[in-house]
Amino acid sequence: MLTVSDLTYKIGARTILDECDVTIMDNWKVGVVGLNGAGKSTLFKLIAGELTPDGGTVEMNAKQRMGMVRQDIPEVETSLLDLVLEAHKEMADLWKQTETEEDPNKIADIYQRLSDMDAYSAPSKASRLLTGLGFTEEQLSEPFSSFSGGWRMRVALAAALFVEPEILLLDEPTNHLDLEAIMWLENYLASYPHTLLIISHDREVLNKCIDHVIHVDRQKIKMYTGNYDTFERERAEALGVQKKMHEKQQTERAHMQKFVDRFRAQANKARQAQSRIKALERMDIVDAVISDRAVHFTFPNPKEISSPMISIDKADIGYTEGEPILNNVYENIDHDDRIALLGANGNGKSTLIKLIADKLQPMNGEVRRSNKLRIGYFSQHQTEELDVSSTPYQEMLTLMRKSIPDVKEPKVRAKLGAFGFSKELADNRISSLSGGEKARLLFAFMSFDAPHLLLLDEPTNHLDIDAREALVQALNNYEGAIVIVSHDPNMVERVADRLWVVRDGGCHHFDGDLEDYRNFTMQARRDQRKKDKEKKDKSPVKTKPTANPQIIEKLEKKIAKLEAQKTELETLMSAEGFYSQPNIDTAKIQETHTKVTADLVAAETEWMAAGE
């Protein structure tokens, strides 16, 4: 059980959390939600002990382990599989002890503890986690340092899941995952055997994985029972009741104040006036419902043009001549298409979108576009290209003047206002904008001229749940065509009506909905694991390469040590009355003898191979 009592945290004069209380029972799956900046990550760091509270306590069972995804894994040459295995410190330390411990009784205890924690199946478990998160079997033996940032975070996530702490804290675990990996993670977290706290802006993940919600709002936290949809419904109902109570109370207060103002000076009404003044002072004020600053925006609708707007004819697509990423792509895009591109990261989804956006030319084949076609293109990397020293108004003015040289200020501000930019916000420097605000600014830039086709490459990366909902609604009200790459299953399901799968060097139509695709990917993973196992079983045993003298010497010392342990155990087991002594665990000693014998055979085999 995890108990938070009177928890307060401040940064300077600003209070982030104020006297917060919540109790989380063992094995609960809790989603932590709230606006960006509300204090969700701060709450996690206080629970994990990374921050010191200004008041209150966080208490948990001393025997329970707490785990988070590491952000500081050094750039080591350790293989992915070994790095995940090493994350379980106790297990790793026990294996090291088996190499140095000489006391047979202690050795037996070590192997028993390893057996209790299912250490012999640990490599298989670590492998399943890594492949579930998108790594191939071949990549498991590659060094950690050879992978980029997003893939390293997947390794860190796999390590946290492998340890299986009694309390697991996950802060936006889907940020670096593609849709296929998210689908796998949803299933894994739904059956996680211990307590889980997860911060996520992905409502589909929350709906599938959690049974409680902690809402962080205006320096307070409140617990709700149920998944995210249940929380949203209950909160809306509570706010509706509060609004009605507030309105009723304000009407009553106005009536009483009117009486006081009218009769305060009249002697015969003075007592009644004083009574009402005291009643006003005693009244328990119901707060007004303050808007959560939910964002609403609108994509301007284009004039319809003839279909197909774009025709791709047997195109090979890539960046290096002679090495196409996608081959023989043959597709059309019509004015009313809503297409989602699916497929694991690295298979070519962004490459295909760049071809459609005319930012990449085909190596072979042809792409034909309507003469009147206007395209709005959003890339997940464009936020890094913004001029942070400028303002949204200045950038929009520059952009619009390219097509309307004498554009007036009201029209520029109207375009920004459609995406939630007030005059004040539009005149702030871009450097002061949040990630979500920068994303909305890019939406405004890409759509100011009412494009016929919107290309959206991971548009939700910096958006919270409310902003994602606003984007879904805006896209569903838009009357042009859409091609979207997104790792948000909720968005794909609600926006797209056609699915294209980019994989194995091609683009293929998928006949089914997202749930069908989910089942398809899970079956594909099972089939691939089966093929890998069959391949591994059929492959000949590889002998180790010739070792140098130092390795041979090390093996000889190991063999001598194992032989001594084996002899000592056999002497103990052959002693008279061994099996009748009450204080000796004979089964454990026999088990240790079996293990030592097996290790000795393996060491001798390795020594002979090294000698050859």
Secondary structure, DSSP 8 states (H G I E B T S, - for coil): -EEEEEEEEEETTEEEEEEEEEEE-TT-EEEEE-STTSSHHHHHHHHHTSS--SEEEEEE-TT--EEE--S-------BHHHHHHHTSHHHHHHHHHHHH---HHHHHHHHHHHHHTTGGGHHHHHHHHHHHTT--TGGGGSBGGGS-HHHHHHHHHHHHHHH--SEEEEESTTTT--HHHHHHHHHHHHT-SSEEEEE-S-HHHHHHH-SEEEEEETTEEEEEES-HHHHHHHHHHHHHHHHHHHHHHHHHHHHHHHHHHHHTT-GGGHHHHHHHHHHHHH------------------------S-SEEEEEEEE-SBTTB-SEEEEEEEE-TT-EEEEE--TTSSHHHHHHHHTTSS--SEEEEEE-TT--EEEE-TTGGGGS-TTS-HHHHHHHHHHTT-TT--HHHHHHHHHTTT--HHHHTS-GGGS-HHHHHHHHHHHHHTT--SEEEEESTTTT--HHHHHHHHHHHHH--SEEEEE-S-HHHHHHH-SEEEEEETTEEEEE-S-HHHHHHHHHHHHHHHHHHHHHHHHHS---------HHHHHHHHHHHHHHHHHHHHHHHHHHSTTGGG-TT--HHHHHHHHHHHHHHHHHHHHHHHHHH-
